[in-house]
Amino acid sequence: MPGRMEARVKSVVSGDTLVLESVNNRGQERTLSFAYVSAPRLRREGDEPFAFQSRDFLRKLLVGKVVQFQILYNIPTGVKRDYGLVFTAANQRLPDVLVAEGWAKLRDDAGKKDDSEDSKELIEKLEALEAHAKADAKGLWGKEGKDLESVYELPNPKAFLEEHKGQSLDAIVEKVVSGDRLIVRFLINPTLHIQTLILVAGIRAPSTKRVNPSDSSETAAEPFGPEAQEFVESRLLQRSVGVTVLGVIPHDQLFGSVKHPNGSIAEFLLKAGLARCTDFHSTVLGSEMGALRQAERYAKDNKLGVFRGHVSHRQGGAGEMEVTVSRIWSADSISLRTKAGSEKRVFLSSIRQPKQSDPKQAPFVAEAKEFLRKRIIGKHVKVAIDGKRAANEGYEEREMATVSHNNKNVALMLVENGYASVIRHRMDDPDRSPVYDELLGAEEAAQSDGKGMWNPKPPKAIQYVDYSESLEKAKRQMSLLARQKKVPAVVDYVRSGSRFVVLIPRDNAKLTFVLGGIRCPRTARNANETSEPFGQEAADFANRRCLQRDVEIDVDDTDKVGGFVGTLYVNRENFAKLLVEEGLASVHAYSAERSGNANELNAAEQKAKEARRGMWHDWDPSKEAAENGDVDGDYAANSNGTNGDAVPTEKKKDYRDVMVTHVEETGKLKLQMIGPGTANLTELMNSFRSFHLNSANNQQLPGPPKAGDFVAAQFTEDGEWYRARIRRNDRDAKQAEVYYIDYGNAETIPYSRLRPLSQPQFSPQKLRPQAVDAVLSFLQLPTASEYLKDAIYFIEEQTAGKQLIANVDHSPSDGPIHVTLIEQSAKSLTASFNADVVSEGLAMVPRKLKAWQRAYDDVLDALRKKEAVAKEERKGINLAFASLLLSKNCNVLFADISLRPEAQEVVDAHASESEGKGRAVFQKTNVVDWDQLTAMFEAADKEFAGVDIVCPGAGVFEPHWSNFWHLPGASPSAQDSPHGTDGIGHYATLDINITHPIRTTQLAIAAWLNPTHGAKASPTNPKRIVHISSIAGQTAVFTVPLYVASKWAISGFIRSLESLEPATGIRINGVAPGLIKTPLWTDHPEKLAFVGEDDTWATAEEVADAMLRCVEDDGVGAGQLLEVGHGQTRKVMMFNDPGPRGSGHEVSWMGKGYEEVYGWLSEEGWGK
């Protein structure tokens, strides 16, 4: 027999014929048929029975493998064809294997052309194998497989797409037309195959040589066309692949992704530089397109294939950098500030804001800009420069950038919400977004969902009314704004360091807003003007901190041109104070006093002076002290030139007898120093009273008073006359605000109750004003108005009518003196009235100490110990749970009317974003206001992109102001209206304890099932709601029936929602605390009276641990309640529960409550 040769099997024509190619030169091919056998043929007009199965057996066995072959004979007529044998690597011989499996049969003329002994032996063996195959009904000799239908013309590609879109279909590549065009056989099912052309999605490969059948003219192949074809043939020809049909091109040809078990052929082609990406299929490929572009980039960087001469046009920066968003110009253009302070404007890559010229898109321009502002203004973002657009057609050069916030691409976020469209780039345009394909997909989804500018219904146009346009309009709006505190606003424009244009979206109002209490250097308004020193620096600082930020404003007054004067808060900080601290503004004493921020601003100014900041860069304290006629001990201590905050001053002992005459709303005290001054005041007031009782002295003011004038004023409360000074004058209403200079209080009275203070015997020069400004040393009073009122009430109650001793701890050259108040019998400063305020939980010890404060270590240590005890006693359940979550790096939104000092401290400690650390945010919320509850979830979306755990924990313990035994309208303690709201009655206890948690639960479920961010709630994306019930929900308590009813209601509500978790992943359960030492008890002496000395308290931390179990422990499932006592926790059963038991569940003196209730009932006319 002839010798063996070696080749690779390129393809299988039929069950008896192969196409072989040279191992070393793929271009050399030959066709080999197996000797003496034949197999069924595949034909377009119809396959012979078993043709596919026969060929497929051989295809799976040989394609792509190196074999040895032997030619036995050939037929020279027509196309020369060789006949012979093939030997596999496993030394199997063909056609023996084929015949044995029944996929080929002996030819009728076998052996007639060659009667050699070898041929006879081979034929005899094949006959024997065929006989066995027939006997076993194998292959051609069987019955199964005859009914296979092969379709070679796809009649309706669109119908095929409709049926199979997105499915991965098994297929065989029958022919490689070019690198991106394949003829594939779809194996639809065992009885149906469809053969058709498919284009590889996402790429375009160079074309191969083509012949026009009409005139036989040839079109030459494009460079690398044959290489791309060979690349695909060598890997896919007659291989099994998975084809996902994605669409139909206009020529009714299918396109889709073609994947070998090793991956997508498109990606391999691109990486080899044998194709280019095309954008036509980006939207249907989605995230797969990113991998294709990455592969193309690899070929470009390595100059492979069609990119061999590629030169990168990218002119961007070196990489990603962290910056701060300083301004939003439009929905596709922002300004960024680096850590070094430099700013530049960039445009978001590959997107465009809604077009002003498009009537359908134009109404969304402002909304799109606001959408972006709310999310990234002032935030730290990461930016990568993608390229530059050269200046053209009047446009300046533009830097195109990718910006991400919290790992979310900002451009993608805009497109997803329908607030930007995607730019269609040229194929060779390199300055495109790295997530360009995701942008295209997001745009398509937004269009189909009708989001943003793709919504056919335009948004309601917002027209802002400029109330600073005239003084008349300003005064009209002033009357509304003055009654509100912390009005939410947005800084639209910064005119100078202290003058802004602000928008109040909820009122559609536009104001010019001026900071009160300070004077800021003027900024040049045009090129012809010159700014005052530090004027431009102040304006720049205001731009950095305030421009386009969400702020809050308090309006106190209007100026002469319609500007609104007041306080502006940025991130809950008084911005005027920040300006003063930076040395970019000075305190205006009169307006600072009127605003109530004088202490804060004076302290900030002193801090700026001592740090030599801004306008105080050359400040000389000794010179200032000399000018003021005062040499203060603190300045003397610092005369060596050291920073005043660096070296503690000496502890002072300066005891004085005092009387507290007034406590201001800010907590500032007005003191009278007992001594010659008060004796002289008593004598003066006796003469003053006699003088004004004389009708001859009933002399009115000669004209309207001016601010700063000294007058005699008749006090409303007692009708007596006192010395006073005009603070503010209202000529229209003919009334003035007066400050009583000897007592410190103020009021507004008509001109008719004012008289001249022109008599020399009563003038301030004769006897200086006796009211001295003071503050309690070492105390930081609450900033929340509700808790500040409690503190002021306590101070007034404890000091009223008492002569006290004040140690003047510090007396600055300007601003109030700092005092420690003690009783006459006190023996040290540690047993002070200041300490009592801390013990009551009404103030905290400052964390940052001034130099003079550091000398009082013993006093501060004593105060800190009292503060720690007060905090522990007043830590509520919610605060304990929030602290626990923050310790586990969760973000927490506190929603309440205001924060207690201990809660404010927690929020302040977690206010800034930090890697791996939970962040805390406060949202002012009245829980009985449903709009504010909705705003609570909106705030969570804005700050944290949603929530996973909700705890509607606000509750009251049936206080006297909403109590069953104190009838609305009948009891002076009751605050519930007897007429209700719009005729519908309400008990605040039930609104807070029942309605609020139910409504919050509704809102939470709705938010999780329709998320603004992230995935919908499901068993794989679980959410939790933890309610706070009580052991009162298992018992009956005569004294607080409304409270008991509310807790029974919440327990039943929790159990009713048990079935929600399996379907939605939302688990609702709760805790039932016993006797917990929280402000619910400690802030209510009438309730605390029920607790005996031997009664055991449980702690808020124990309840918080149980709440965490409700979240994390699957053993505490939906609808369950955990009872929490002292050192013990148990599940409360729905039926046959034994009731509360164990330590921390009982109070000894509940009988006092019964006696109290019976006492009320015995009062005559109870309830009438």
ZITA-V404834 format. One record per residue. RES is the residue in one small letter. BURIAL is 1 if it has 9 or more other ideal C-beta (glycine too) atoms within 8 Angstrom, else 0. Layout:
# ZITA-V404834
res:RES burial:BURIAL
res:RES burial:BURIAL
This chain:
# ZITA-V404834
res:m burial:0
res:p burial:0
res:g burial:0
res:r burial:0
res:m burial:0
res:e burial:0
res:a burial:1
res:r burial:1
res:v burial:1
res:k burial:1
res:s burial:1
res:v burial:1
res:v burial:0
res:s burial:1
res:g burial:1
res:d burial:1
res:t burial:1
res:l burial:1
res:v burial:1
res:l burial:1
res:e burial:1
res:s burial:1
res:v burial:0
res:n burial:0
res:n burial:0
res:r burial:1
res:g burial:0
res:q burial:0
res:e burial:1
res:r burial:0
res:t burial:1
res:l burial:1
res:s burial:1
res:f burial:1
res:a burial:1
res:y burial:1
res:v burial:1
res:s burial:0
res:a burial:1
res:p burial:1
res:r burial:0
res:l burial:1
res:r burial:0
res:r burial:0
res:e burial:0
res:g burial:0
res:d burial:1
res:e burial:1
res:p burial:0
res:f burial:1
res:a burial:1
res:f burial:1
res:q burial:1
res:s burial:1
res:r burial:1
res:d burial:1
res:f burial:1
res:l burial:1
res:r burial:1
res:k burial:0
res:l burial:0
res:l burial:1
res:v burial:1
res:g burial:0
res:k burial:1
res:v burial:0
res:v burial:1
res:q burial:0
res:f burial:1
res:q burial:1
res:i burial:1
res:l burial:1
res:y burial:1
res:n burial:0
res:i burial:0
res:p burial:0
res:t burial:0
res:g burial:0
res:v burial:0
res:k burial:0
res:r burial:0
res:d burial:1
res:y burial:1
res:g burial:1
res:l burial:1
res:v burial:1
res:f burial:1
res:t burial:1
res:a burial:0
res:a burial:0
res:n burial:0
res:q burial:0
res:r burial:1
res:l burial:1
res:p burial:1
res:d burial:1
res:v burial:1
res:l burial:1
res:v burial:1
res:a burial:1
res:e burial:1
res:g burial:1
res:w burial:1
res:a burial:1
res:k burial:1
res:l burial:1
res:r burial:0
res:d burial:0
res:d burial:0
res:a burial:1
res:g burial:1
res:k burial:0
res:k burial:0
res:d burial:0
res:d burial:0
res:s burial:0
res:e burial:0
res:d burial:0
res:s burial:1
res:k burial:1
res:e burial:0
res:l burial:1
res:i burial:1
res:e burial:0
res:k burial:1
res:l burial:1
res:e burial:1
res:a burial:0
res:l burial:1
res:e burial:1
res:a burial:0
res:h burial:1
res:a burial:1
res:k burial:1
res:a burial:0
res:d burial:0
res:a burial:0
res:k burial:1
res:g burial:1
res:l burial:1
res:w burial:1
res:g burial:1
res:k burial:0
res:e burial:0
res:g burial:1
res:k burial:0
res:d burial:0
res:l burial:1
res:e burial:0
res:s burial:1
res:v burial:1
res:y burial:0
res:e burial:0
res:l burial:1
res:p burial:0
res:n burial:0
res:p burial:1
res:k burial:0
res:a burial:0
res:f burial:1
res:l burial:1
res:e burial:0
res:e burial:0
res:h burial:1
res:k burial:1
res:g burial:0
res:q burial:0
res:s burial:0
res:l burial:1
res:d burial:0
res:a burial:1
res:i burial:1
res:v burial:1
res:e burial:1
res:k burial:0
res:v burial:1
res:v burial:1
res:s burial:1
res:g burial:1
res:d burial:1
res:r burial:1
res:l burial:1
res:i burial:1
res:v burial:1
res:r burial:1
res:f burial:1
res:l burial:1
res:i burial:0
res:n burial:0
res:p burial:0
res:t burial:0
res:l burial:1
res:h burial:1
res:i burial:1
res:q burial:1
res:t burial:1
res:l burial:1
res:i burial:1
res:l burial:1
res:v burial:1
res:a burial:1
res:g burial:1
res:i burial:1
res:r burial:0
res:a burial:1
res:p burial:1
res:s burial:1
res:t burial:1
res:k burial:1
res:r burial:0
res:v burial:0
res:n burial:1
res:p burial:0
res:s burial:0
res:d burial:0
res:s burial:0
res:s burial:0
res:e burial:0
res:t burial:0
res:a burial:0
res:a burial:1
res:e burial:0
res:p burial:0
res:f burial:1
res:g burial:1
res:p burial:1
res:e burial:1
res:a burial:1
res:q burial:1
res:e burial:1
res:f burial:1
res:v burial:1
res:e burial:1
res:s burial:0
res:r burial:1
res:l burial:1
res:l burial:1
res:q burial:1
res:r burial:1
res:s burial:0
res:v burial:1
res:g burial:1
res:v burial:1
res:t burial:1
res:v burial:1
res:l burial:1
res:g burial:1
res:v burial:1
res:i burial:0
res:p burial:0
res:h burial:0
res:d burial:0
res:q burial:1
res:l burial:1
res:f burial:1
res:g burial:1
res:s burial:1
res:v burial:1
res:k burial:1
res:h burial:1
res:p burial:0
res:n burial:0
res:g burial:0
res:s burial:1
res:i burial:1
res:a burial:1
res:e burial:1
res:f burial:1
res:l burial:1
res:l burial:1
res:k burial:1
res:a burial:1
res:g burial:1
res:l burial:1
res:a burial:1
res:r burial:1
res:c burial:1
res:t burial:1
res:d burial:1
res:f burial:0
res:h burial:1
res:s burial:1
res:t burial:1
res:v burial:0
res:l burial:1
res:g burial:1
res:s burial:1
res:e burial:1
res:m burial:1
res:g burial:1
res:a burial:1
res:l burial:1
res:r burial:1
res:q burial:0
res:a burial:1
res:e burial:1
res:r burial:0
res:y burial:1
res:a burial:1
res:k burial:1
res:d burial:0
res:n burial:0
res:k burial:1
res:l burial:1
res:g burial:1
res:v burial:1
res:f burial:1
res:r burial:0
res:g burial:0
res:h burial:0
res:v burial:0
res:s burial:0
res:h burial:0
res:r burial:0
res:q burial:0
res:g burial:1
res:g burial:0
res:a burial:0
res:g burial:0
res:e burial:0
res:m burial:1
res:e burial:0
res:v burial:1
res:t burial:1
res:v burial:1
res:s burial:1
res:r burial:1
res:i burial:1
res:w burial:0
res:s burial:1
res:a burial:1
res:d burial:1
res:s burial:1
res:i burial:1
res:s burial:1
res:l burial:1
res:r burial:1
res:t burial:1
res:k burial:0
res:a burial:0
res:g burial:0
res:s burial:0
res:e burial:1
res:k burial:0
res:r burial:1
res:v burial:1
res:f burial:1
res:l burial:1
res:s burial:1
res:s burial:1
res:i burial:1
res:r burial:0
res:q burial:1
res:p burial:1
res:k burial:1
res:q burial:0
res:s burial:0
res:d burial:0
res:p burial:0
res:k burial:0
res:q burial:1
res:a burial:1
res:p burial:1
res:f burial:1
res:v burial:1
res:a burial:0
res:e burial:1
res:a burial:1
res:k burial:1
res:e burial:0
res:f burial:1
res:l burial:1
res:r burial:1
res:k burial:0
res:r burial:1
res:i burial:1
res:i burial:1
res:g burial:0
res:k burial:1
res:h burial:0
res:v burial:1
res:k burial:1
res:v burial:1
res:a burial:1
res:i burial:1
res:d burial:1
res:g burial:1
res:k burial:1
res:r burial:1
res:a burial:0
res:a burial:0
res:n burial:0
res:e burial:0
res:g burial:0
res:y burial:0
res:e burial:0
res:e burial:0
res:r burial:1
res:e burial:1
res:m burial:1
res:a burial:1
res:t burial:1
res:v burial:1
res:s burial:1
res:h burial:1
res:n burial:0
res:n burial:0
res:k burial:1
res:n burial:1
res:v burial:1
res:a burial:1
res:l burial:1
res:m burial:1
res:l burial:1
res:v burial:1
res:e burial:1
res:n burial:1
res:g burial:1
res:y burial:1
res:a burial:1
res:s burial:1
res:v burial:1
res:i burial:0
res:r burial:0
res:h burial:1
res:r burial:0
res:m burial:0
res:d burial:0
res:d burial:0
res:p burial:0
res:d burial:1
res:r burial:1
res:s burial:1
res:p burial:1
res:v burial:1
res:y burial:1
res:d burial:1
res:e burial:1
res:l burial:1
res:l burial:1
res:g burial:1
res:a burial:1
res:e burial:1
res:e burial:1
res:a burial:1
res:a burial:1
res:q burial:1
res:s burial:0
res:d burial:0
res:g burial:0
res:k burial:1
res:g burial:1
res:m burial:1
res:w burial:1
res:n burial:1
res:p burial:0
res:k burial:0
res:p burial:0
res:p burial:0
res:k burial:0
res:a burial:0
res:i burial:0
res:q burial:0
res:y burial:0
res:v burial:0
res:d burial:0
res:y burial:1
res:s burial:1
res:e burial:0
res:s burial:0
res:l burial:1
res:e burial:0
res:k burial:1
res:a burial:1
res:k burial:1
res:r burial:1
res:q burial:1
res:m burial:1
res:s burial:0
res:l burial:0
res:l burial:1
res:a burial:0
res:r burial:0
res:q burial:0
res:k burial:0
res:k burial:1
res:v burial:1
res:p burial:1
res:a burial:1
res:v burial:1
res:v burial:1
res:d burial:1
res:y burial:0
res:v burial:1
res:r burial:1
res:s burial:1
res:g burial:1
res:s burial:1
res:r burial:1
res:f burial:1
res:v burial:1
res:v burial:1
res:l burial:1
res:i burial:1
res:p burial:1
res:r burial:0
res:d burial:0
res:n burial:1
res:a burial:1
res:k burial:1
res:l burial:1
res:t burial:1
res:f burial:1
res:v burial:1
res:l burial:1
res:g burial:1
res:g burial:1
res:i burial:1
res:r burial:0
res:c burial:1
res:p burial:1
res:r burial:0
res:t burial:1
res:a burial:1
res:r burial:0
res:n burial:0
res:a burial:0
res:n burial:0
res:e burial:0
res:t burial:0
res:s burial:1
res:e burial:0
res:p burial:0
res:f burial:1
res:g burial:1
res:q burial:1
res:e burial:1
res:a burial:1
res:a burial:1
res:d burial:0
res:f burial:1
res:a burial:1
res:n burial:1
res:r burial:1
res:r burial:1
res:c burial:1
res:l burial:1
res:q burial:1
res:r burial:1
res:d burial:0
res:v burial:1
res:e burial:1
res:i burial:1
res:d burial:1
res:v burial:1
res:d burial:1
res:d burial:1
res:t burial:1
res:d burial:1
res:k burial:0
res:v burial:0
res:g burial:1
res:g burial:1
res:f burial:1
res:v burial:1
res:g burial:1
res:t burial:1
res:l burial:1
res:y burial:1
res:v burial:1
res:n burial:0
res:r burial:0
res:e burial:0
res:n burial:1
res:f burial:1
res:a burial:1
res:k burial:1
res:l burial:1
res:l burial:1
res:v burial:1
res:e burial:1
res:e burial:1
res:g burial:1
res:l burial:1
res:a burial:1
res:s burial:0
res:v burial:1
res:h burial:1
res:a burial:0
res:y burial:1
res:s burial:1
res:a burial:1
res:e burial:0
res:r burial:1
res:s burial:1
res:g burial:0
res:n burial:1
res:a burial:1
res:n burial:1
res:e burial:1
res:l burial:1
res:n burial:1
res:a burial:1
res:a burial:1
res:e burial:1
res:q burial:1
res:k burial:1
res:a burial:1
res:k burial:1
res:e burial:1
res:a burial:1
res:r burial:1
res:r burial:1
res:g burial:1
res:m burial:1
res:w burial:1
res:h burial:0
res:d burial:0
res:w burial:0
res:d burial:0
res:p burial:1
res:s burial:1
res:k burial:0
res:e burial:1
res:a burial:1
res:a burial:0
res:e burial:0
res:n burial:0
res:g burial:0
res:d burial:0
res:v burial:0
res:d burial:1
res:g burial:0
res:d burial:1
res:y burial:1
res:a burial:0
res:a burial:1
res:n burial:1
res:s burial:0
res:n burial:0
res:g burial:0
res:t burial:0
res:n burial:0
res:g burial:1
res:d burial:0
res:a burial:0
res:v burial:1
res:p burial:0
res:t burial:1
res:e burial:0
res:k burial:0
res:k burial:1
res:k burial:0
res:d burial:0
res:y burial:0
res:r burial:1
res:d burial:1
res:v burial:1
res:m burial:1
res:v burial:1
res:t burial:1
res:h burial:1
res:v burial:1
res:e burial:1
res:e burial:0
res:t burial:1
res:g burial:1
res:k burial:1
res:l burial:1
res:k burial:1
res:l burial:1
res:q burial:1
res:m burial:1
res:i burial:1
res:g burial:0
res:p burial:0
res:g burial:1
res:t burial:1
res:a burial:0
res:n burial:1
res:l burial:1
res:t burial:0
res:e burial:0
res:l burial:1
res:m burial:1
res:n burial:0
res:s burial:1
res:f burial:1
res:r burial:1
res:s burial:0
res:f burial:1
res:h burial:1
res:l burial:0
res:n burial:0
res:s burial:0
res:a burial:0
res:n burial:0
res:n burial:0
res:q burial:0
res:q burial:0
res:l burial:1
res:p burial:0
res:g burial:0
res:p burial:0
res:p burial:1
res:k burial:0
res:a burial:1
res:g burial:0
res:d burial:0
res:f burial:1
res:v burial:1
res:a burial:1
res:a burial:1
res:q burial:1
res:f burial:1
res:t burial:0
res:e burial:0
res:d burial:0
res:g burial:0
res:e burial:0
res:w burial:1
res:y burial:1
res:r burial:1
res:a burial:1
res:r burial:1
res:i burial:1
res:r burial:1
res:r burial:1
res:n burial:1
res:d burial:1
res:r burial:0
res:d burial:0
res:a burial:0
res:k burial:0
res:q burial:1
res:a burial:1
res:e burial:1
res:v burial:1
res:y burial:1
res:y burial:1
res:i burial:1
res:d burial:1
res:y burial:1
res:g burial:1
res:n burial:1
res:a burial:0
res:e burial:0
res:t burial:0
res:i burial:1
res:p burial:0
res:y burial:1
res:s burial:0
res:r burial:0
res:l burial:1
res:r burial:1
res:p burial:0
res:l burial:1
res:s burial:0
res:q burial:0
res:p burial:0
res:q burial:0
res:f burial:1
res:s burial:1
res:p burial:1
res:q burial:0
res:k burial:0
res:l burial:1
res:r burial:0
res:p burial:0
res:q burial:1
res:a burial:1
res:v burial:1
res:d burial:1
res:a burial:1
res:v burial:1
res:l burial:1
res:s burial:1
res:f burial:1
res:l burial:1
res:q burial:0
res:l burial:1
res:p burial:1
res:t burial:0
res:a burial:1
res:s burial:0
res:e burial:0
res:y burial:1
res:l burial:1
res:k burial:0
res:d burial:1
res:a burial:1
res:i burial:1
res:y burial:0
res:f burial:1
res:i burial:1
res:e burial:1
res:e burial:0
res:q burial:1
res:t burial:1
res:a burial:0
res:g burial:0
res:k burial:1
res:q burial:0
res:l burial:1
res:i burial:1
res:a burial:1
res:n burial:1
res:v burial:1
res:d burial:1
res:h burial:1
res:s burial:0
res:p burial:1
res:s burial:1
res:d burial:0
res:g burial:1
res:p burial:1
res:i burial:1
res:h burial:1
res:v burial:1
res:t burial:1
res:l burial:1
res:i burial:1
res:e burial:0
res:q burial:0
res:s burial:0
res:a burial:1
res:k burial:0
res:s burial:0
res:l burial:1
res:t burial:0
res:a burial:0
res:s burial:1
res:f burial:1
res:n burial:1
res:a burial:1
res:d burial:1
res:v burial:1
res:v burial:1
res:s burial:1
res:e burial:0
res:g burial:1
res:l burial:1
res:a burial:1
res:m burial:1
res:v burial:1
res:p burial:1
res:r burial:0
res:k burial:0
res:l burial:0
res:k burial:0
res:a burial:1
res:w burial:1
res:q burial:1
res:r burial:1
res:a burial:1
res:y burial:1
res:d burial:0
res:d burial:0
res:v burial:1
res:l burial:1
res:d burial:0
res:a burial:1
res:l burial:1
res:r burial:1
res:k burial:0
res:k burial:1
res:e burial:1
res:a burial:0
res:v burial:1
res:a burial:1
res:k burial:1
res:e burial:0
res:e burial:1
res:r burial:1
res:k burial:1
res:g burial:1
res:i burial:1
res:n burial:1
res:l burial:1
res:a burial:1
res:f burial:1
res:a burial:1
res:s burial:1
res:l burial:1
res:l burial:1
res:l burial:1
res:s burial:0
res:k burial:0
res:n burial:0
res:c burial:0
res:n burial:1
res:v burial:1
res:l burial:1
res:f burial:1
res:a burial:1
res:d burial:1
res:i burial:0
res:s burial:1
res:l burial:1
res:r burial:1
res:p burial:1
res:e burial:1
res:a burial:1
res:q burial:1
res:e burial:1
res:v burial:1
res:v burial:1
res:d burial:0
res:a burial:0
res:h burial:1
res:a burial:1
res:s burial:0
res:e burial:0
res:s burial:0
res:e burial:0
res:g burial:0
res:k burial:0
res:g burial:1
res:r burial:1
res:a burial:1
res:v burial:1
res:f burial:1
res:q burial:1
res:k burial:1
res:t burial:1
res:n burial:0
res:v burial:1
res:v burial:0
res:d burial:0
res:w burial:0
res:d burial:0
res:q burial:1
res:l burial:1
res:t burial:1
res:a burial:1
res:m burial:1
res:f burial:1
res:e burial:0
res:a burial:1
res:a burial:1
res:d burial:1
res:k burial:0
res:e burial:1
res:f burial:1
res:a burial:0
res:g burial:1
res:v burial:1
res:d burial:0
res:i burial:1
res:v burial:1
res:c burial:1
res:p burial:1
res:g burial:1
res:a burial:0
res:g burial:1
res:v burial:1
res:f burial:1
res:e burial:1
res:p burial:1
res:h burial:0
res:w burial:1
res:s burial:1
res:n burial:1
res:f burial:0
res:w burial:0
res:h burial:1
res:l burial:1
res:p burial:1
res:g burial:0
res:a burial:1
res:s burial:1
res:p burial:0
res:s burial:0
res:a burial:1
res:q burial:0
res:d burial:1
res:s burial:1
res:p burial:1
res:h burial:0
res:g burial:1
res:t burial:0
res:d burial:0
res:g burial:0
res:i burial:0
res:g burial:1
res:h burial:1
res:y burial:1
res:a burial:1
res:t burial:1
res:l burial:1
res:d burial:1
res:i burial:1
res:n burial:1
res:i burial:1
res:t burial:1
res:h burial:1
res:p burial:1
res:i burial:1
res:r burial:1
res:t burial:1
res:t burial:1
res:q burial:0
res:l burial:1
res:a burial:1
res:i burial:1
res:a burial:0
res:a burial:1
res:w burial:1
res:l burial:1
res:n burial:0
res:p burial:1
res:t burial:0
res:h burial:0
res:g burial:0
res:a burial:0
res:k burial:0
res:a burial:1
res:s burial:1
res:p burial:0
res:t burial:0
res:n burial:1
res:p burial:1
res:k burial:1
res:r burial:1
res:i burial:1
res:v burial:1
res:h burial:1
res:i burial:1
res:s burial:1
res:s burial:1
res:i burial:1
res:a burial:1
res:g burial:1
res:q burial:1
res:t burial:1
res:a burial:0
res:v burial:1
res:f burial:0
res:t burial:1
res:v burial:1
res:p burial:1
res:l burial:1
res:y burial:1
res:v burial:1
res:a burial:1
res:s burial:1
res:k burial:1
res:w burial:1
res:a burial:1
res:i burial:1
res:s burial:1
res:g burial:0
res:f burial:1
res:i burial:1
res:r burial:1
res:s burial:0
res:l burial:1
res:e burial:1
res:s burial:0
res:l burial:1
res:e burial:1
res:p burial:0
res:a burial:0
res:t burial:1
res:g burial:1
res:i burial:1
res:r burial:1
res:i burial:1
res:n burial:1
res:g burial:1
res:v burial:1
res:a burial:1
res:p burial:1
res:g burial:1
res:l burial:1
res:i burial:1
res:k burial:1
res:t burial:1
res:p burial:1
res:l burial:1
res:w burial:1
res:t burial:1
res:d burial:0
res:h burial:1
res:p burial:0
res:e burial:0
res:k burial:1
res:l burial:1
res:a burial:0
res:f burial:1
res:v burial:1
res:g burial:0
res:e burial:0
res:d burial:0
res:d burial:1
res:t burial:0
res:w burial:1
res:a burial:1
res:t burial:1
res:a burial:1
res:e burial:1
res:e burial:1
res:v burial:1
res:a burial:1
res:d burial:1
res:a burial:1
res:m burial:1
res:l burial:1
res:r burial:1
res:c burial:1
res:v burial:1
res:e burial:0
res:d burial:0
res:d burial:0
res:g burial:0
res:v burial:1
res:g burial:1
res:a burial:1
res:g burial:1
res:q burial:1
res:l burial:1
res:l burial:1
res:e burial:1
res:v burial:1
res:g burial:1
res:h burial:1
res:g burial:0
res:q burial:1
res:t burial:1
res:r burial:0
res:k burial:0
res:v burial:1
res:m burial:0
res:m burial:0
res:f burial:0
res:n burial:0
res:d burial:0
res:p burial:0
res:g burial:0
res:p burial:1
res:r burial:0
res:g burial:0
res:s burial:1
res:g burial:1
res:h burial:1
res:e burial:0
res:v burial:1
res:s burial:1
res:w burial:1
res:m burial:1
res:g burial:0
res:k burial:1
res:g burial:1
res:y burial:1
res:e burial:0
res:e burial:1
res:v burial:1
res:y burial:0
res:g burial:0
res:w burial:1
res:l burial:0
res:s burial:0
res:e burial:0
res:e burial:0
res:g burial:0
res:w burial:1
res:g burial:0
res:k burial:0
